[in-house]
Amino acid sequence: MSLNAALVSATSSLRALQVQMAVAAANISNADTAGYTRKAADQTSTVSGGLCTGVAITGITSSVSMYLVRSIVEATSANGQASVADEFLARLADLMGTLSSDSDTAGDTLATALSELESALDELATTPESETLANQVVQILDRIGGDLRDLSNAVQALRAEADGKIATTVSDANDALATIGKLNETIVRAKALGQSTADLEDQRANALLTVASALDVSYYVDSTGRMTVYTKSGQALVNSSVHPLAYEPAGAVDASTVFGAITVNGTDITNDIGSGALAALVELRDITLPAVQDELDMLATTLADSLNAAANAGTSIPPPSSLTATRVSSSGDAFSGSGTLRVAVTDTDGAAVTVVDLDLSSYATVGDLVSALDAIGGMSASIDAEGHLALVADDAANGIALADVSSSVGCEGVSAWFGFNDILVGDGAGSLAVRGSLVGDANLFPVGRLDSSAATPSLGATVVSTAAGAQASALADALRGAGFASAGGLGARDGSFADYAAAIVGDVAVRASSADSVASGAQTTLAALTDSFASQYGVNVDEETARIAALENAYAASSQVLSAVDEMFHALLDAVK
């Protein structure tokens, strides 16, 4: 080998070793950087005239398995979906299982409160004249209404939060898509110039994982180095340009809110998102949480219907001086009743001042019935501006009581049809409440009944009594046995309200447990894949440190060769002087 060849070889070796040491040092410094893969300086021999003349670095690369990367992308989408569902359902389960109350016993569940109501009504049935017991029943009902409203509000708040997170997740995904688009252009230019793109590809892979966490995607990298990303339904997200997702969150959210769509280039992809955080958030907002709301509404409306039906068979003792319907009606509304309705005006002792039996088949409209009621001595009847029929005793010291001797309107009595003695108002869990007049005066709670025997009572006779607690017993029985239609995740069933409330809590608990299991499995799968990736393509600091030490030794050896060649050159020059 000539001295010139030796010089070229030693010099190329030093340059190659410098690059390799720089790469190893960069590996160590980025060992804890998320998504960073170990880089290597690819080296090749240079040949001239059939002889090896040195070495050269052809590029800095990071070779990873595309199949493993694809598996990690898919696992990231699955984990994003599972973790979001787990978080929301765990919080919902906590809300369902730890309902606080305004009573002295904190942490009561809704089922417990309903059981307490049964017991309180049973106790009231034994002592129906007790104002204290009636007040206790009203307080428990008020607490149940408050708990249902709180739960309904919590469910809608979770829906609103999910909707807000959809907007945030879309924004994060769009940022990542923009990053992919920018990196694509940089990578394509660098490859065309023969420059290393390994670090840029790591950054792009990280951005892709952010997108995958939001929604399931497919992708490929062409020969120029450009990555193209699509939704699973085939909508392009990144190709020669970036196509961002679009979503406008709702404002206030309630059970009737209609949400907008997640779109790409104006195309609705909401229902095409199969996994990722967006899939979970949409399902929670539009399916899971509304199902729980339906269950709560079923409990609330059935409770109101059952208790109100029982309550309208009775009256307070003494009867109230006025009765106002909760039903909205007008004089022209058709009225189709049958049988006999008894209307009594009583004094404070329950003695009859006026008793009239009305044949309901005689009236074709609500206005006809109102006229007949208004004609009864000692009271007046009218429909107010809001459409509520009001019966008012002429003497404020007297009261008004109704009884269905044999009457019905549809499948219920007249008082129940109009809602004169309703104790609960509202059209669902979000609005269920004790009627305001009862909250202010528990004496108005219906613990008695108007005599409904076939013979019309005589004036002065006692026509209102506790009937041995029959009214309170009827209310308790209504709590113990009701029919519930299919709602949410619960099928149609018969049973007590306490049991149905427990079933709602159980349904949420099952959903939460299932979500937890799925999330645990998804996390385990992703962790296994990322651990495998890290072990194969991550940085081992000890190995890189050892590699630097070996390279330093090689560098020292090459330096000695270069030094020897230098001495030989100087000796040769001295010899020819």
Helices and strands as residue ranges (DSSP letters): H 3-29, E 40-48, E 51-61, H 66-97, H 110-126, H 131-192, H 198-214, E 217-221, E 227-231, E 236-238, E 245-246, E 263-264, E 267-268, G 270-272, H 277-283, I 284-288, H 289-311, E 322-328, E 337-338, E 340-346, E 352-359, G 360-362, H 366-374, E 379-383, E 388-393, E 399-404, E 408-409, H 414-418, E 424-425, E 433-434, H 436-440, G 442-444, E 449-450, E 464-465, G 467-469, H 470-480, E 482-484, E 493-495, H 497-537, H 541-575
